[in-house]
Amino acid sequence: MGAKKTLFGIPIQVIGGLLAILIFMTGDGIEQAFLSKYVVDIGFTTNQSAIMFSAYGIVLTFASWLAGVLGEVIGPRKTMLIGLVTWVVFEIGFLYLGLYLESFSMMVVMYGLRGFGYPLFAFAFIVWIAYRTEKQKLATAMGWFFFMFAGGIGFLGSYYPSILLPFIGEMATLWSSLIWIILGGILGVVLVDDKDRQGFRIQDQVKENKWAEALKGITILWESPRVAAGGLLRTINTAGWYGFVVVMPGFFTSFLDISTSQWLQLWAIQSVSNMATGVLFGMLGDRIGWVKVVRWFGCVGAAVCSLLYYYIPVAFGANIPLLIGNAILFGAAIAAFVPLSAILPTLAPANRGAAISVLNLGAGASQFLGPVLVGVLNNYVGIIGVVWGFAILYALSFLLTPFLAPAARAQIHAAKELAVR
């Protein structure tokens, strides 16, 4: 029973679903490069724009946690369908009732509620991967997920509007995102079948009251300190990413006197590095150990590269090759946390959905932690305090990795079982 055909050890059906993630997240990422500026251009203040995005971020954080719970309670397919419908309905409301009619209250409500969309679709898919993929290939599969996720929301989602905007303008470009969302959404819902690799329905494996079981997505934080530590690691993982994108454009363009275009090219290179190395670190984690990759390439690598973000410009000025080199390494270091997606379900095998909820919660929370740290540290100690703050944060994350030791032992045991077969 279940999917038998695989490619690189990953079920073909999962690979098809990954394509759906790429298309869907491209639609979600189309607005990122220009929406905040467009909101100001049509007459709203920068503060109002920030309020709108804050409402979105709060909902997104909750939805990121909810996706893992719902994926296990009602099944990934239904959860993804809810995410698809939610995205489409509230995007239409946001574009027409909010932006077109220039109603700030509707912009906040509609855009905020749209924050349920992509987490329920994309992160419920992670639940399916966790149940559908052999443990020995789980980190590799998760690496491919984040490759497609980042490739959509980061690379294609930015490249597509850069071509379209000069020809059709902001509103038409925003409306066109619905095409990507609907195509990717339908493909994903069709391919995901709510079954694990043995062919049993995922939601049927929740034995007790399903909604009481859903609470485990919260109670697991104190019932399993190891899972909580993994969730905190996931929060730290991309905190630097979301923090540096706030503060570094101004620093690079003022201190180094490089153009905004050059900065964007550096960020694009970093994004491509993050995409590609996510897959490589997933494969490497399956070979040498998930925790080793997170600890040495992720925690240590991100701490060093955070400092280099400041000290390369100070020591060498606008040395583009060195800046590119650090962008590539930082993107790779952030990607080295990919095995966490395999580690957390292993730490709670009886509650994989709840563990993934914690993982997703960490992913959402990092979008708050990074900018908040930048706001506090930059205000009091400047840019040097920002880079040292993130470097220390990543160094502290190294101290959390011993909590992941049971996952390392489980991985070794699974590898031995596979060798005996």
C-alpha positions as CSV (number, residue, x, y, z in Angstrom):
1,M,0.0,0.0,0.0
2,G,1.0,3.7,-0.3
3,A,3.3,5.1,-2.9
4,K,6.0,2.7,-4.1
5,K,7.7,4.7,-6.9
6,T,10.4,7.0,-5.6
7,L,13.0,9.3,-7.0
8,F,16.2,9.7,-4.8
9,G,14.2,7.8,-2.2
10,I,11.4,10.4,-2.1
11,P,7.9,9.2,-3.2
12,I,7.0,10.5,-6.7
13,Q,3.7,11.8,-5.3
14,V,5.6,14.0,-2.8
15,I,7.7,15.4,-5.6
16,G,4.6,16.4,-7.5
17,G,3.3,18.1,-4.4
18,L,6.6,20.0,-4.1
19,L,5.9,21.5,-7.5
20,A,2.6,22.7,-6.2
21,I,4.3,24.3,-3.3
22,L,6.7,26.2,-5.7
23,I,3.8,27.5,-7.8
24,F,1.6,28.4,-4.8
25,M,4.4,30.2,-2.9
26,T,5.4,32.1,-6.1
27,G,1.9,33.6,-6.0
28,D,2.3,34.4,-2.3
29,G,5.7,36.1,-2.8
30,I,4.7,38.3,-5.7
31,E,3.7,41.2,-3.4
32,Q,6.7,41.2,-1.1
33,A,9.0,43.4,-3.2
34,F,6.6,46.3,-3.6
35,L,3.4,46.1,-1.5
36,S,4.6,48.2,1.5
37,K,5.8,50.9,-0.9
38,Y,2.6,50.8,-2.9
39,V,0.4,51.2,0.2
40,V,2.4,54.4,1.0
41,D,2.2,55.6,-2.6
42,I,-1.6,55.5,-2.7
43,G,-1.8,57.8,0.3
44,F,-1.4,55.8,3.5
45,T,1.4,56.4,6.1
46,T,4.4,54.2,6.7
47,N,3.0,53.6,10.2
48,Q,-0.4,52.4,8.7
49,S,1.5,50.1,6.4
50,A,3.4,48.7,9.4
51,I,0.1,48.1,11.3
52,M,-1.3,46.2,8.3
53,F,1.8,44.0,8.1
54,S,1.8,43.5,11.9
55,A,-1.8,42.2,11.7
56,Y,-0.7,39.8,9.0
57,G,2.3,38.6,11.0
58,I,0.3,37.9,14.1
59,V,-2.2,35.8,12.2
60,L,0.5,34.1,10.2
61,T,2.3,33.0,13.4
62,F,-0.9,31.5,14.8
63,A,-1.7,29.8,11.5
64,S,1.8,28.4,11.2
65,W,1.2,26.6,14.5
66,L,-2.4,25.6,13.6
67,A,-1.3,24.0,10.3
68,G,0.5,21.1,12.0
69,V,-2.4,20.5,14.4
70,L,-5.1,20.5,11.6
71,G,-2.9,18.5,9.3
72,E,-3.0,15.6,11.8
73,V,-6.6,16.1,13.1
74,I,-8.5,16.6,9.8
75,G,-5.8,15.6,7.4
76,P,-3.3,17.5,5.2
77,R,-5.6,17.7,2.2
78,K,-8.5,19.4,3.9
79,T,-6.1,21.7,5.7
80,M,-4.5,22.7,2.4
81,L,-7.9,23.2,0.8
82,I,-8.9,25.6,3.7
83,G,-5.6,27.4,3.1
84,L,-6.3,27.8,-0.6
85,V,-9.8,29.0,-0.2
86,T,-8.8,31.4,2.6
87,W,-6.0,32.9,0.5
88,V,-8.2,33.5,-2.5
89,V,-11.3,34.9,-0.6
90,F,-9.4,37.3,1.5
91,E,-7.0,38.4,-1.2
92,I,-10.0,39.4,-3.3
93,G,-11.3,41.2,-0.3
94,F,-8.0,42.9,0.3
95,L,-7.5,44.0,-3.3
96,Y,-11.0,45.3,-3.9
97,L,-12.4,46.4,-0.5
98,G,-9.0,47.4,0.8
99,L,-6.7,48.7,-1.8
100,Y,-9.1,49.6,-4.6
101,L,-11.6,51.4,-2.3
102,E,-8.7,52.7,-0.2
103,S,-10.2,51.6,3.1
104,F,-7.6,51.2,5.7
105,S,-9.7,49.2,8.1
106,M,-10.6,46.7,5.4
107,M,-6.9,46.5,4.4
108,V,-6.0,45.5,7.9
109,V,-8.8,43.0,8.3
110,M,-8.6,41.3,4.9
111,Y,-4.8,41.2,4.7
112,G,-4.6,40.0,8.2
113,L,-7.0,37.2,7.7
114,R,-5.3,36.2,4.5
115,G,-2.4,35.4,6.8
116,F,-4.1,32.0,7.4
117,G,-3.7,31.1,3.7
118,Y,-0.1,30.1,3.0
119,P,0.7,28.5,6.4
120,L,-2.3,26.2,6.2
121,F,-1.5,25.2,2.7
122,A,2.3,24.9,2.8
123,F,2.9,23.8,6.4
124,A,0.1,21.1,6.3
125,F,2.1,19.7,3.4
126,I,5.0,19.2,5.8
127,V,2.8,17.0,7.9
128,W,2.1,14.8,4.8
129,I,5.9,14.6,4.1
130,A,6.6,13.5,7.6
131,Y,4.1,10.7,7.3
132,R,4.7,9.8,3.7
133,T,8.5,9.6,3.6
134,E,10.9,7.0,4.9
135,K,12.7,8.3,8.0
136,Q,16.1,7.7,6.3
137,K,15.1,10.2,3.5
138,L,13.1,12.6,5.6
139,A,15.7,15.4,5.9
140,T,16.3,15.2,2.1
141,A,12.6,15.5,1.5
142,M,12.4,18.5,3.9
143,G,15.3,20.0,2.1
144,W,13.4,19.8,-1.2
145,F,10.4,21.3,0.5
146,F,12.3,24.4,1.6
147,F,14.0,24.6,-1.8
148,M,10.6,24.9,-3.4
149,F,9.2,27.1,-0.7
150,A,12.1,29.6,-0.9
151,G,12.2,29.3,-4.7
152,G,8.6,30.4,-4.9
153,I,8.3,33.1,-2.2
154,G,11.9,34.4,-2.6
155,F,13.2,34.0,-6.1
156,L,10.3,33.6,-8.6
157,G,8.0,35.7,-6.4
158,S,10.5,38.6,-6.7
159,Y,11.6,38.0,-10.3
160,Y,8.1,37.7,-11.8
161,P,6.9,41.2,-10.6
162,S,10.2,42.8,-11.6
163,I,9.3,42.0,-15.2
164,L,5.6,42.7,-15.0
165,L,5.4,45.9,-13.0
166,P,6.6,48.3,-15.7
167,F,4.0,47.0,-18.1
168,I,0.8,46.5,-16.1
169,G,1.3,48.3,-12.8
170,E,0.9,47.3,-9.2
171,M,-2.8,46.4,-9.0
172,A,-2.8,44.2,-12.1
173,T,0.3,42.4,-10.9
174,L,-1.3,41.8,-7.5
175,W,-4.4,40.4,-9.2
176,S,-2.3,38.1,-11.3
177,S,-1.0,36.4,-8.1
178,L,-4.4,34.6,-7.9
179,I,-3.5,32.7,-11.1
180,W,-0.4,31.2,-9.4
181,I,-2.3,30.5,-6.2
182,I,-5.2,28.7,-7.8
183,L,-3.0,26.6,-10.1
184,G,-0.6,25.6,-7.3
185,G,-3.4,25.1,-4.9
186,I,-5.5,22.8,-7.1
187,L,-2.4,20.8,-8.0
188,G,-1.5,20.3,-4.3
189,V,-5.0,19.4,-3.2
190,V,-5.3,16.9,-6.0
191,L,-2.0,15.2,-5.3
192,V,-2.2,15.0,-1.5
193,D,-4.3,12.1,-0.4
194,D,-4.2,12.2,3.4
195,K,-2.4,8.8,3.6
196,D,0.9,7.7,5.2
197,R,3.4,5.5,3.4
198,Q,1.6,2.4,4.6
199,G,-1.7,3.6,3.1
200,F,-3.5,4.5,6.4
201,R,-5.3,7.8,6.7
202,I,-3.3,10.2,8.8
203,Q,-6.3,11.6,10.7
204,D,-7.5,8.1,11.6
205,Q,-4.3,7.6,13.6
206,V,-5.4,10.2,16.2
207,K,-7.1,7.7,18.6
208,E,-8.6,10.0,21.2
209,N,-10.9,13.0,20.9
210,K,-9.4,14.8,17.9
211,W,-9.8,18.4,19.3
212,A,-8.4,17.4,22.7
213,E,-5.5,15.9,20.7
214,A,-5.1,19.3,19.0
215,L,-4.2,20.8,22.3
216,K,-1.1,18.8,22.3
217,G,0.3,21.3,19.8
218,I,0.4,23.6,22.9
219,T,0.9,21.2,25.8
220,I,3.8,19.5,24.1
221,L,5.9,22.6,24.7
222,W,6.1,21.8,28.5
223,E,5.5,18.0,28.2
224,S,8.5,17.6,25.9
225,P,11.2,20.2,26.6
226,R,13.2,18.7,23.7
227,V,10.5,19.6,21.3
228,A,10.3,23.1,22.8
229,A,14.1,23.4,22.4
230,G,13.7,22.4,18.7
231,G,11.0,25.0,18.3
232,L,13.2,27.7,19.8
233,L,16.0,26.7,17.5
234,R,13.7,27.1,14.6
235,T,12.8,30.6,15.8
236,I,16.4,31.6,16.0
237,N,17.1,29.9,12.6
238,T,15.6,32.7,10.4
239,A,15.6,35.5,13.0
240,G,18.8,36.9,11.5
241,W,17.4,36.6,7.9
242,Y,14.3,38.7,8.8
243,G,16.4,41.1,10.9
244,F,19.2,41.8,8.4
245,V,16.7,42.5,5.6
246,V,15.4,45.4,7.7
247,V,18.6,47.0,8.6
248,M,21.3,46.1,6.1
249,P,19.9,47.9,3.0
250,G,20.3,51.2,4.6
251,F,23.8,50.3,6.0
252,F,25.1,49.0,2.7
253,T,23.8,51.9,0.6
254,S,24.9,54.6,3.0
255,F,28.1,53.2,4.5
256,L,29.4,51.5,1.4
257,D,27.7,53.9,-1.1
258,I,26.5,50.9,-3.2
259,S,23.3,51.2,-5.1
260,T,20.0,49.6,-4.0
261,S,20.2,47.5,-7.1
262,Q,23.5,46.0,-6.0
263,W,22.1,45.3,-2.5
264,L,19.1,43.5,-4.1
265,Q,21.5,41.5,-6.2
266,L,23.4,40.4,-3.1
267,W,20.1,39.4,-1.4
268,A,19.1,37.5,-4.5
269,I,22.4,35.6,-4.5
270,Q,21.9,34.8,-0.8
271,S,18.4,33.5,-1.5
272,V,19.6,31.3,-4.3
273,S,22.3,29.9,-2.0
274,N,19.7,29.2,0.7
275,M,17.5,27.4,-1.8
276,A,20.3,25.2,-3.2
277,T,22.1,24.4,0.0
278,G,18.8,23.5,1.8
279,V,18.6,20.4,-0.4
280,L,22.3,19.6,0.0
281,F,22.2,19.9,3.8
282,G,19.1,17.7,3.9
283,M,21.0,15.0,2.0
284,L,24.1,15.6,4.2
285,G,22.1,15.3,7.3
286,D,20.7,12.0,6.2
287,R,24.3,10.8,5.7
288,I,26.3,12.2,8.6
289,G,23.6,13.0,11.1
290,W,20.9,15.7,11.4
291,V,22.1,17.2,14.6
292,K,25.7,17.5,13.4
293,V,24.6,19.6,10.4
294,V,22.4,21.9,12.6
295,R,25.1,22.3,15.2
296,W,28.2,23.0,13.1
297,F,27.0,24.3,9.8
298,G,23.9,26.1,11.1
299,C,24.6,27.5,14.6
300,V,28.3,28.1,14.2
301,G,28.1,29.1,10.5
302,A,25.3,31.7,11.1
303,A,27.1,33.2,14.1
304,V,30.3,33.8,12.1
305,C,28.5,35.1,9.0
306,S,26.5,37.5,11.1
307,L,29.7,39.2,12.3
308,L,31.1,39.2,8.7
309,Y,28.0,41.1,7.6
310,Y,29.5,44.1,9.4
311,Y,33.3,43.5,9.6
312,I,33.8,42.8,5.8
313,P,32.5,46.3,4.9
314,V,34.4,47.9,7.7
315,A,37.7,46.2,6.8
316,F,37.5,46.0,3.0
317,G,34.8,48.5,2.0
318,A,32.6,47.8,-1.0
319,N,34.5,44.6,-1.9
320,I,31.8,42.9,-4.0
321,P,33.4,39.5,-4.2
322,L,33.8,39.3,-0.4
323,L,30.3,40.5,0.1
324,I,29.0,37.9,-2.3
325,G,31.0,35.2,-0.6
326,N,29.5,36.1,2.8
327,A,26.0,36.3,1.3
328,I,26.4,32.7,-0.1
329,L,27.8,31.4,3.2
330,F,25.0,33.1,5.3
331,G,22.3,31.7,3.0
332,A,23.9,28.3,3.4
333,A,24.2,28.6,7.2
334,I,20.5,29.4,7.5
335,A,19.7,26.4,5.2
336,A,21.7,24.1,7.5
337,F,18.9,24.2,10.0
338,V,16.7,22.2,7.5
339,P,17.2,18.9,9.4
340,L,15.1,20.4,12.2
341,S,12.1,19.5,10.1
342,A,13.1,15.9,10.4
343,I,14.3,16.0,14.0
344,L,11.2,17.4,15.7
345,P,8.8,14.7,14.4
346,T,11.3,12.1,15.6
347,L,11.4,13.6,19.1
348,A,7.7,13.0,19.4
349,P,6.8,10.1,17.1
350,A,3.3,9.7,18.7
351,N,2.5,13.3,18.1
352,R,4.2,14.3,14.9
353,G,1.6,16.8,14.0
354,A,2.0,18.6,17.3
355,A,5.8,18.6,16.9
356,I,5.4,20.1,13.4
357,S,3.1,22.7,14.9
358,V,5.9,23.8,17.2
359,L,8.3,23.8,14.3
360,N,5.9,26.0,12.3
361,L,5.2,28.2,15.3
362,G,9.0,28.9,15.5
363,A,9.1,29.7,11.8
364,G,6.3,32.3,12.3
365,A,7.8,33.7,15.5
366,S,11.2,34.3,13.8
367,Q,9.5,37.0,11.6
368,F,8.9,38.9,14.8
369,L,12.1,38.2,16.7
370,G,14.4,39.4,13.9
371,P,12.9,42.8,13.4
372,V,12.3,43.4,17.1
373,L,15.9,42.7,17.9
374,V,17.0,45.0,15.1
375,G,14.7,47.8,16.5
376,V,16.0,47.5,20.0
377,L,19.7,46.9,19.3
378,N,20.0,49.4,16.5
379,N,18.3,52.1,18.5
380,Y,20.7,51.7,21.5
381,V,24.0,50.4,20.2
382,G,23.8,50.8,16.4
383,I,24.6,48.4,13.6
384,I,27.6,46.8,15.4
385,G,25.2,45.8,18.3
386,V,22.8,44.3,15.8
387,V,25.4,41.9,14.3
388,W,26.8,41.0,17.7
389,G,23.3,40.4,19.0
390,F,22.5,37.9,16.2
391,A,26.0,36.3,16.5
392,I,25.4,35.8,20.2
393,L,21.9,34.5,19.6
394,Y,23.2,31.9,17.1
395,A,26.0,31.0,19.5
396,L,23.4,30.4,22.2
397,S,21.4,28.2,19.8
398,F,24.5,25.9,19.8
399,L,23.8,25.2,23.5
400,L,20.3,24.0,22.6
401,T,21.5,21.2,20.3
402,P,22.2,18.6,23.0
403,F,18.4,18.5,23.6
404,L,18.1,17.0,20.1
405,A,20.3,13.9,21.0
406,P,17.4,11.4,21.0
407,A,16.7,12.2,17.4
408,A,20.4,11.5,16.5
409,R,20.2,8.1,18.2
410,A,16.9,7.3,16.4
411,Q,18.5,8.2,13.1
412,I,21.4,5.9,13.7
413,H,19.1,3.1,14.7
414,A,17.0,3.5,11.6
415,A,20.1,3.5,9.4
416,K,21.2,0.2,11.0
417,E,17.8,-1.3,10.4
418,L,17.9,-0.3,6.8
419,A,21.4,-1.8,6.4
420,V,20.1,-5.2,7.8
421,R,17.4,-5.2,5.2
